[in-house]
Every structure is written in structure tokens, then in C-alpha cells.
Amino acid sequence: MRRISCLSLAILAALSTTASANSAEENAASEQAVERILVQGDFRQQQLQKLPGSILVLSQQDISRQNAQHLDDLLQQAANVNFSAGASRGRFLQIRGIGERSEFVDSINPSVGVLIDGIDYSALGVSSLADVQQVEIFRGPEATRFGANAMAGMLNLTSNAPSFEGEGQFSSTVANYDSYQLSGAYSNAINDQWAYRLAADHQSSDGFVDNSFLKRDDTNNIDETTARAALRYLATSDLTLDFIGHYRDINNGYDVFSLDRNRTTLSDKPGQDEQQSRALAIKADYQGLSWANVYTQLSGLTADTDYGFDEDWSYEGIHPDGYATTDRYLRQRDQWSLEQRFLGKEQANWVAGWYASGQQTDLERQFWNWDLWQAAQFFSDFKRQNLALFGQWTSDLGDGWSLTSGARAERYDDEYSDSNGIAQQNDELMWGGKLSLSLAVTDSTSLYLLGSRGYKAGGVNGEALGKAQGSGVDELADYLNSKANFSPETLWNAEFGVKGSSADQAIVSRVALFAMWRDEMQVNSWVTRDQSFIGFIDNAASGRNHGLEVESRIQLAQSWTLFANAAWLDSEIRGFVTEEGVDKTGRDQAHAPKYQYSVSSEWLLTSNLSFNLGLQSKAAFYYSDSHDSRSEQMHLVNLRLQYQWDEVQLALWSRNALDEDYGVRGFYFGNDPRDGYEPHTYEQLGEPRRIGVTASYQF
């Protein structure tokens, strides 16, 4: 009854916004301006309030309001969005309880992809939010638009575009833990046809860990540099060309897991989380045809990553039963993609197009082979090619009603080979789509019903097959051989949504109610033998996810604004039995908290001075599908005092002002020889209390 009551109240709140909007429009003496947030990541730019689907758009103002320097900071305010770290930053995202939490030996097909300026950074993470125009979080299957990397949703970041008028900005931040950030951007015209924009950002910090063995406080340091260059060429009145280049140089440490389960580590060989990546994209927007606009994007990316850690989290000699090993993963990833779509003009509201991509990932793993009792190396080569056709049509049914139908057919071809002599080829034809019925009640209020289907690829468990060959134990070999491959997963989504705002924009609200069905649900599974861990992807029979998302902005007074995002989620695993024989049917899915909310209140104290108080909360959640270790509840308080003087802005801020400990990644096993390798929940903790000052100048 409590769930139904909360759900009813949320929907009634949005519907009452619709009613107040109608009433206000009837009584208003003059027409008020309607908030028009444009979603950049869909096939064509559309107003957020009119687009059927649950989408959160975060602007530059939202980023600064939360004092967000990195994506981890920003995602805490997003309803039904979670992330896992297991590295120096959070790289893996979960939407509505669905998404991967790590990538070790075998390459993954992410359930939640990441695009930056249309370039695929899935599983590579987002290193900086500097000069980002807006962040869009698509919740629910978006296969029609994005394909296999958006089974649960998509994160789309759009940078500021070049301008033909000179403009720039510079920002400097200093904070505790010896942290600082420098960022800047400048844009101007070269001539009447060419304009450019240059942006750069550098972040540095000692990190939030003390290594008592090495007597250092920087073994989990942050050292990140990003740069972006963009050129816009107005070739003709009908053709616009954009050239985009990205560069990232990340040299972060990785030393977070503590045998004492706190922020003090004992590692004698701290790890690293490094990345050097370069990306290029060319976009062409041609509007010279009478029947359609033509949009084309060609992009390429190469990334070298070095991820490694001290497996024993300690030093040689800590205990007679101790061990001392490291694990290191060096990946080289090269990818390209080409998309072309045709967008119908005028009354012909349709889209059709094709997409092709290729990716090659070469892995070198340096590790300790427990079976051979010696240091070893492992090499693998993974290639994937995708080809997709897609289309979408929107019909105007009259009286504010519209019907949108879309579909995508995608074929992927995989080739896998490794130094264990394993070679496999896999291919699959997958499809997804959506069907939505929308009603535009007013210019700023709409309702929709949505059905959609998402998918992601299957693959080979190379690590499991390699261990099966060298295990020497028939029972273990037979089990691992039975897990040689994992099947593709599909997801069905049914959704009802209300988007409304009052005529004076004092209230803006969006509510989405959804139910999702997962077939051949992909889950991470492990086989543990002493200190040897064998990871692989398994398929549960199915999974169920349903819940609610609410986003509101309320202008309580001329100088007082309230922002509130909230979510409720119920998830369930069905038909999954671990290697130990434990049936997980009926248990919540991993990284799927029951509730989340973010409330922020902003006061304009004077014409120049403002104060923001925010509270972010998240329910406890399971860290893995294969064990029952859980996080604690999270409650974070954020503060910001900002002074604006012409083009200069000064801000004093604090994130996690009450210094609460909360987990962002967790494991359950024994790793401490001092207590006989008794199993414990080991957690990577999120950032502690941060206090900083930011000065910005726009010109």
C-alpha cells in the first residue's frame, strides 16, 4: 500500500501541474515564456518536455550547482542511476539497476554506453566535465537510436560548439587533499566561414588514501589532462562541417582496498589506472535536398590503458601465511564508426539510416599463475564489427496525439583468439525498437505511453576456457567448459510518463513509471580457489526491474528555488545458481538501490550572492550478483556559497560536508592472512569531505 500511495502521489503531482498549467493559461493576461530544453542526443533536436521517454538533462548550471568536477560527482543527483568504481574513477554505469561493474580479462558489451560529442567512450569513462554544454541521461532501452550499447540507457555529453564571436572562460579550483584544477576555453571566428574552439582541463589530487607501509598519501592520486579542439566550417548555405579532436592523458594511481577496511592501505606495490587516448570526428550536416536533411558522422578513437593493482593489498612479510602478487592489464583499443541518417523535412517526420563500426582490443595481462606457481603473461585479441539499419516514423494523429514507431536491426561479427590457443568466431543478428503514443496537452505538458526493446551481444569467456585447460581438476574443467560462451541479452520495457510545467514555469515536473523484463540476463560470476579468482559472464534465466522516476523544479519565491529528483526501484534475479550451488532467484540485482533522491535548495541572498544546500541519498545495494555483500545507505550533504561580480564568479563549496563513508565498489572474500583469510566485505570508499574554492572568469 505504501508503494502504491507514493506512486499515486507522484503521478498526481505531475497531473496537477498539467491542470494548473491549463488554468494559468486561461487566466494569464499575457503569454509566458516556456522553458525549452533541447535534447541533443536523439535523431534530431527535440524539446525535453515533448520527447517520449525518461531523459534527464543536466546543464552547465546543474554541474556547477553540485560542485561537480567529475562525472562521479554529477551522477549522485540522477534518479535511478548508479556507478561502480574499482578504479581511480567510476567507469561503469548502471541505469535502473542494469549495467556492468568491471572489466578484467574478457571484453564486455556495456549495457550503458557513453558518448562524448558522438564518439564512443563506453567502458573508458569520462575524465572531465570542463566545457561541457550539457549531459543527457537516457533511461531505458534506446536501441533504435544507439544500438547494442544502450540496452539499459545511454549517457550523452555534448561540448560547447565553436562560436563566430570571441568568447572565453577560465576557471581555477583549489581544494583539500592537495587538489587543484585549471581549465579554460576560447572560441572565435577565423573568417566568415571558419570558427574554432579550444578547451583544456587539468586536475590533480593526492587522493583520499594513506599508505602506512610506504608512508605516502598519494598512492591513489589523480593526475588528469584533457584537451579538445573543434572547427566549424560553413562550406555553403546548405552544408556545415564540424571537425573535432579529443586528447586525454590520465596518470592516476590505484590503491584503495584496505585489509583494515578503512582509508589506510598497506600495499608495497600500489597499482595504477592510466589512459592515453586520442579521438577524431568529422560531422557533416547537409540541408540542400528538398525531401530530407542528411547527417553524417565519421569518428575514430585509439586508447592505451594500463590498469593494475597489488592483489594482496599488503607487503611481503606481513604474516607467515601471506602472499605477494600483482595483477596488471594493458589494453590497446582501436575503433571507428560511421553513421549516416536522413531526416524528413517539413511535415515528413521520419528518420532512416545506417551505422557501421569496428573495434579491435589487444590485451596483455601480467599476473601470478597459481596453477604453475610462477609469474605469467596472457595475450588476447578481440575484434568486433557491427552493421545496423534503423528507421523511425512519427505520425500526427490530430488533437495533440502522435504515434512514433522505430526499429533497428544490427548484426555483429566477433573474432577472438588468445595465448591459450583458444580461437572462436561468433555472430548474431539482433533487433530492437520502440512504439510510443503521446498526447500534447499544452505547449509545455505531455503524456506518453512507451514500449521499447533493447539488446546486447553475447560472447566468449576466454578466461574460463583458459583455466579449464590448465586446471588439472576434471570437475572444475567440466564446469568452466560449460561456461565457454554466454548468450545475448534482450530487454523489454513498458513505460508511462507525464511531463508538465505551469504557464509561468514556476513548476516543472517529469514523472516516469516503468516495468522491464530481461531475458537471458547476463550476470558476472566467479569461481574462487584459495586466492585464485576466475571470472566469467553467465546467463540467468531472466530478471525483472520496475520502478518510478520523478524530477521537479519549483520556484518557491523569486529568490528561492527547489530542485528535487527521486527514484524507486524494485529488481529481481530469476533462475541463477552460483558455482557453489546457491540459488539467487528472488534476490535484488547488483548495484540496484531501492531508492535514491537528491534535493537541492538555492537561495538568492542578494543580487550577487547565492547559497545552495543539497542532500543526496541512496539506499543500500548488493555489490555483486554472485555474493550477498551490501553497501551501507548513503546520505551526502553538499554546500555552495557563490558570489557573482560582472564576469567574475567566486564560490566556496563543500561536497560530503558531513564526511560520511560510503562504498562505490565492494567484494566479499578472504584476503587477510592475519585472521586466517576470514571472508569480509571489502569496499572502495567514495570521496570524503571535500572543501574547495573556485574562481571563474568569463570574457
HUDADA-V908767 format. One record per residue. N is the residue number from 1. OMEGA is omega in whole degrees, -180 to 180 (NA if undefined). Layout:
n->N omega->OMEGA
n->N omega->OMEGA
This chain:
n->1 omega->-179
n->2 omega->180
n->3 omega->-179
n->4 omega->-180
n->5 omega->180
n->6 omega->179
n->7 omega->-180
n->8 omega->180
n->9 omega->-179
n->10 omega->-180
n->11 omega->178
n->12 omega->178
n->13 omega->180
n->14 omega->179
n->15 omega->177
n->16 omega->174
n->17 omega->177
n->18 omega->-179
n->19 omega->180
n->20 omega->178
n->21 omega->179
n->22 omega->-178
n->23 omega->-179
n->24 omega->-180
n->25 omega->-179
n->26 omega->-174
n->27 omega->-175
n->28 omega->179
n->29 omega->179
n->30 omega->-177
n->31 omega->180
n->32 omega->177
n->33 omega->-179
n->34 omega->177
n->35 omega->-177
n->36 omega->174
n->37 omega->-178
n->38 omega->175
n->39 omega->-175
n->40 omega->-168
n->41 omega->179
n->42 omega->-179
n->43 omega->175
n->44 omega->180
n->45 omega->179
n->46 omega->177
n->47 omega->-178
n->48 omega->-176
n->49 omega->-178
n->50 omega->-176
n->51 omega->180
n->52 omega->-179
n->53 omega->-179
n->54 omega->-176
n->55 omega->175
n->56 omega->179
n->57 omega->180
n->58 omega->-176
n->59 omega->175
n->60 omega->178
n->61 omega->177
n->62 omega->179
n->63 omega->-179
n->64 omega->-179
n->65 omega->179
n->66 omega->-179
n->67 omega->-172
n->68 omega->174
n->69 omega->-178
n->70 omega->-178
n->71 omega->179
n->72 omega->-179
n->73 omega->-175
n->74 omega->-173
n->75 omega->180
n->76 omega->-179
n->77 omega->-176
n->78 omega->-179
n->79 omega->179
n->80 omega->174
n->81 omega->179
n->82 omega->177
n->83 omega->174
n->84 omega->-178
n->85 omega->-174
n->86 omega->177
n->87 omega->-179
n->88 omega->179
n->89 omega->173
n->90 omega->-177
n->91 omega->-173
n->92 omega->-172
n->93 omega->174
n->94 omega->176
n->95 omega->-177
n->96 omega->176
n->97 omega->-176
n->98 omega->177
n->99 omega->-179
n->100 omega->-179
n->101 omega->-179
n->102 omega->172
n->103 omega->180
n->104 omega->-175
n->105 omega->-173
n->106 omega->178
n->107 omega->-177
n->108 omega->168
n->109 omega->-174
n->110 omega->174
n->111 omega->179
n->112 omega->-179
n->113 omega->179
n->114 omega->175
n->115 omega->173
n->116 omega->-176
n->117 omega->178
n->118 omega->-180
n->119 omega->-174
n->120 omega->176
n->121 omega->-178
n->122 omega->180
n->123 omega->175
n->124 omega->177
n->125 omega->178
n->126 omega->-173
n->127 omega->-176
n->128 omega->175
n->129 omega->-178
n->130 omega->178
n->131 omega->175
n->132 omega->179
n->133 omega->177
n->134 omega->178
n->135 omega->-180
n->136 omega->179
n->137 omega->176
n->138 omega->-179
n->139 omega->-176
n->140 omega->-176
n->141 omega->177
n->142 omega->-177
n->143 omega->-178
n->144 omega->-178
n->145 omega->-168
n->146 omega->177
n->147 omega->-169
n->148 omega->-179
n->149 omega->-177
n->150 omega->179
n->151 omega->179
n->152 omega->-179
n->153 omega->-177
n->154 omega->173
n->155 omega->-176
n->156 omega->178
n->157 omega->179
n->158 omega->178
n->159 omega->176
n->160 omega->-177
n->161 omega->175
n->162 omega->178
n->163 omega->-180
n->164 omega->172
n->165 omega->-178
n->166 omega->177
n->167 omega->-180
n->168 omega->179
n->169 omega->177
n->170 omega->-178
n->171 omega->178
n->172 omega->-180
n->173 omega->169
n->174 omega->-177
n->175 omega->178
n->176 omega->-172
n->177 omega->178
n->178 omega->-176
n->179 omega->171
n->180 omega->178
n->181 omega->175
n->182 omega->179
n->183 omega->179
n->184 omega->179
n->185 omega->177
n->186 omega->-178
n->187 omega->179
n->188 omega->178
n->189 omega->171
n->190 omega->173
n->191 omega->-177
n->192 omega->-176
n->193 omega->-174
n->194 omega->172
n->195 omega->-178
n->196 omega->173
n->197 omega->178
n->198 omega->180
n->199 omega->179
n->200 omega->-179
n->201 omega->174
n->202 omega->178
n->203 omega->-179
n->204 omega->178
n->205 omega->174
n->206 omega->-174
n->207 omega->-168
n->208 omega->-176
n->209 omega->171
n->210 omega->176
n->211 omega->-174
n->212 omega->180
n->213 omega->180
n->214 omega->-178
n->215 omega->179
n->216 omega->177
n->217 omega->-177
n->218 omega->-179
n->219 omega->175
n->220 omega->-172
n->221 omega->174
n->222 omega->178
n->223 omega->-171
n->224 omega->175
n->225 omega->177
n->226 omega->178
n->227 omega->-179
n->228 omega->176
n->229 omega->-180
n->230 omega->175
n->231 omega->174
n->232 omega->-178
n->233 omega->175
n->234 omega->-173
n->235 omega->176
n->236 omega->177
n->237 omega->-177
n->238 omega->-173
n->239 omega->175
n->240 omega->179
n->241 omega->175
n->242 omega->177
n->243 omega->-174
n->244 omega->175
n->245 omega->178
n->246 omega->174
n->247 omega->178
n->248 omega->177
n->249 omega->-175
n->250 omega->-180
n->251 omega->-177
n->252 omega->170
n->253 omega->177
n->254 omega->-177
n->255 omega->-170
n->256 omega->-174
n->257 omega->-174
n->258 omega->175
n->259 omega->178
n->260 omega->174
n->261 omega->176
n->262 omega->-179
n->263 omega->178
n->264 omega->-177
n->265 omega->-178
n->266 omega->-172
n->267 omega->173
n->268 omega->178
n->269 omega->-178
n->270 omega->-177
n->271 omega->-178
n->272 omega->177
n->273 omega->-171
n->274 omega->179
n->275 omega->169
n->276 omega->-177
n->277 omega->178
n->278 omega->-178
n->279 omega->177
n->280 omega->176
n->281 omega->174
n->282 omega->180
n->283 omega->178
n->284 omega->179
n->285 omega->-177
n->286 omega->-177
n->287 omega->-175
n->288 omega->179
n->289 omega->-178
n->290 omega->-172
n->291 omega->-177
n->292 omega->166
n->293 omega->-178
n->294 omega->179
n->295 omega->-179
n->296 omega->174
n->297 omega->174
n->298 omega->-179
n->299 omega->176
n->300 omega->-179
n->301 omega->170
n->302 omega->-176
n->303 omega->173
n->304 omega->-179
n->305 omega->179
n->306 omega->-176
n->307 omega->-179
n->308 omega->-176
n->309 omega->174
n->310 omega->-173
n->311 omega->-177
n->312 omega->179
n->313 omega->-175
n->314 omega->-176
n->315 omega->178
n->316 omega->179
n->317 omega->179
n->318 omega->-179
n->319 omega->179
n->320 omega->-180
n->321 omega->-177
n->322 omega->176
n->323 omega->-177
n->324 omega->-180
n->325 omega->175
n->326 omega->178
n->327 omega->-174
n->328 omega->-178
n->329 omega->177
n->330 omega->-177
n->331 omega->169
n->332 omega->-176
n->333 omega->176
n->334 omega->-178
n->335 omega->175
n->336 omega->176
n->337 omega->178
n->338 omega->179
n->339 omega->174
n->340 omega->178
n->341 omega->179
n->342 omega->-177
n->343 omega->-177
n->344 omega->-178
n->345 omega->174
n->346 omega->-175
n->347 omega->-179
n->348 omega->-175
n->349 omega->-180
n->350 omega->178
n->351 omega->174
n->352 omega->180
n->353 omega->180
n->354 omega->-177
n->355 omega->176
n->356 omega->179
n->357 omega->176
n->358 omega->180
n->359 omega->174
n->360 omega->180
n->361 omega->176
n->362 omega->-177
n->363 omega->167
n->364 omega->178
n->365 omega->176
n->366 omega->-171
n->367 omega->176
n->368 omega->179
n->369 omega->-176
n->370 omega->179
n->371 omega->180
n->372 omega->-179
n->373 omega->178
n->374 omega->175
n->375 omega->-175
n->376 omega->175
n->377 omega->178
n->378 omega->180
n->379 omega->174
n->380 omega->179
n->381 omega->-178
n->382 omega->179
n->383 omega->177
n->384 omega->174
n->385 omega->-179
n->386 omega->173
n->387 omega->-175
n->388 omega->170
n->389 omega->-178
n->390 omega->177
n->391 omega->180
n->392 omega->-177
n->393 omega->176
n->394 omega->-179
n->395 omega->175
n->396 omega->-177
n->397 omega->-180
n->398 omega->179
n->399 omega->178
n->400 omega->-179
n->401 omega->174
n->402 omega->-179
n->403 omega->179
n->404 omega->176
n->405 omega->-179
n->406 omega->-180
n->407 omega->177
n->408 omega->174
n->409 omega->-174
n->410 omega->177
n->411 omega->175
n->412 omega->177
n->413 omega->-178
n->414 omega->170
n->415 omega->-178
n->416 omega->174
n->417 omega->-180
n->418 omega->-175
n->419 omega->173
n->420 omega->180
n->421 omega->180
n->422 omega->178
n->423 omega->-179
n->424 omega->173
n->425 omega->178
n->426 omega->174
n->427 omega->-176
n->428 omega->172
n->429 omega->-177
n->430 omega->179
n->431 omega->176
n->432 omega->180
n->433 omega->178
n->434 omega->176
n->435 omega->-177
n->436 omega->175
n->437 omega->-175
n->438 omega->175
n->439 omega->175
n->440 omega->-178
n->441 omega->174
n->442 omega->179
n->443 omega->-177
n->444 omega->-177
n->445 omega->-180
n->446 omega->173
n->447 omega->178
n->448 omega->167
n->449 omega->-174
n->450 omega->168
n->451 omega->-177
n->452 omega->180
n->453 omega->177
n->454 omega->-177
n->455 omega->167
n->456 omega->-168
n->457 omega->169
n->458 omega->-179
n->459 omega->-176
n->460 omega->176
n->461 omega->-176
n->462 omega->-180
n->463 omega->-180
n->464 omega->180
n->465 omega->178
n->466 omega->178
n->467 omega->178
n->468 omega->-180
n->469 omega->-173
n->470 omega->-174
n->471 omega->-177
n->472 omega->180
n->473 omega->-174
n->474 omega->-177
n->475 omega->179
n->476 omega->180
n->477 omega->180
n->478 omega->-180
n->479 omega->-178
n->480 omega->177
n->481 omega->178
n->482 omega->179
n->483 omega->-176
n->484 omega->-178
n->485 omega->173
n->486 omega->-172
n->487 omega->172
n->488 omega->178
n->489 omega->174
n->490 omega->-178
n->491 omega->175
n->492 omega->-176
n->493 omega->172
n->494 omega->-170
n->495 omega->172
n->496 omega->-177
n->497 omega->175
n->498 omega->176
n->499 omega->-175
n->500 omega->174
n->501 omega->176
n->502 omega->-175
n->503 omega->180
n->504 omega->178
n->505 omega->177
n->506 omega->178
n->507 omega->173
n->508 omega->-175
n->509 omega->176
n->510 omega->-180
n->511 omega->177
n->512 omega->176
n->513 omega->-173
n->514 omega->171
n->515 omega->-176
n->516 omega->179
n->517 omega->-180
n->518 omega->176
n->519 omega->-175
n->520 omega->-177
n->521 omega->179
n->522 omega->-179
n->523 omega->173
n->524 omega->-180
n->525 omega->-175
n->526 omega->167
n->527 omega->-177
n->528 omega->174
n->529 omega->-174
n->530 omega->180
n->531 omega->178
n->532 omega->-177
n->533 omega->-180
n->534 omega->-179
n->535 omega->177
n->536 omega->177
n->537 omega->-180
n->538 omega->176
n->539 omega->166
n->540 omega->-179
n->541 omega->-177
n->542 omega->176
n->543 omega->179
n->544 omega->178
n->545 omega->174
n->546 omega->-176
n->547 omega->-170
n->548 omega->175
n->549 omega->-179
n->550 omega->175
n->551 omega->-178
n->552 omega->169
n->553 omega->-176
n->554 omega->175
n->555 omega->-176
n->556 omega->177
n->557 omega->-178
n->558 omega->-178
n->559 omega->-174
n->560 omega->-179
n->561 omega->179
n->562 omega->176
n->563 omega->-178
n->564 omega->173
n->565 omega->-179
n->566 omega->180
n->567 omega->170
n->568 omega->-175
n->569 omega->173
n->570 omega->-178
n->571 omega->-176
n->572 omega->171
n->573 omega->177
n->574 omega->173
n->575 omega->177
n->576 omega->179
n->577 omega->-178
n->578 omega->180
n->579 omega->177
n->580 omega->179
n->581 omega->-180
n->582 omega->179
n->583 omega->-178
n->584 omega->180
n->585 omega->179
n->586 omega->-179
n->587 omega->176
n->588 omega->175
n->589 omega->-176
n->590 omega->178
n->591 omega->-180
n->592 omega->-179
n->593 omega->-178
n->594 omega->-180
n->595 omega->172
n->596 omega->171
n->597 omega->177
n->598 omega->179
n->599 omega->-179
n->600 omega->180
n->601 omega->-177
n->602 omega->179
n->603 omega->171
n->604 omega->-174
n->605 omega->172
n->606 omega->179
n->607 omega->-178
n->608 omega->-171
n->609 omega->179
n->610 omega->-179
n->611 omega->-180
n->612 omega->176
n->613 omega->-177
n->614 omega->175
n->615 omega->179
n->616 omega->-176
n->617 omega->-179
n->618 omega->179
n->619 omega->174
n->620 omega->179
n->621 omega->177
n->622 omega->-180
n->623 omega->-175
n->624 omega->173
n->625 omega->-172
n->626 omega->173
n->627 omega->-171
n->628 omega->176
n->629 omega->-175
n->630 omega->171
n->631 omega->170
n->632 omega->171
n->633 omega->-179
n->634 omega->175
n->635 omega->-178
n->636 omega->176
n->637 omega->179
n->638 omega->-178
n->639 omega->177
n->640 omega->174
n->641 omega->-170
n->642 omega->177
n->643 omega->-179
n->644 omega->178
n->645 omega->-175
n->646 omega->-177
n->647 omega->-177
n->648 omega->178
n->649 omega->176
n->650 omega->-178
n->651 omega->170
n->652 omega->-171
n->653 omega->174
n->654 omega->171
n->655 omega->-177
n->656 omega->-173
n->657 omega->-180
n->658 omega->174
n->659 omega->179
n->660 omega->173
n->661 omega->177
n->662 omega->-175
n->663 omega->175
n->664 omega->173
n->665 omega->-178
n->666 omega->177
n->667 omega->177
n->668 omega->177
n->669 omega->177
n->670 omega->179
n->671 omega->-176
n->672 omega->-180
n->673 omega->-177
n->674 omega->177
n->675 omega->178
n->676 omega->180
n->677 omega->174
n->678 omega->-180
n->679 omega->177
n->680 omega->168
n->681 omega->177
n->682 omega->-174
n->683 omega->163
n->684 omega->-175
n->685 omega->174
n->686 omega->-174
n->687 omega->177
n->688 omega->179
n->689 omega->175
n->690 omega->177
n->691 omega->-177
n->692 omega->176
n->693 omega->180
n->694 omega->175
n->695 omega->-178
n->696 omega->178
n->697 omega->178
n->698 omega->-178
n->699 omega->NA
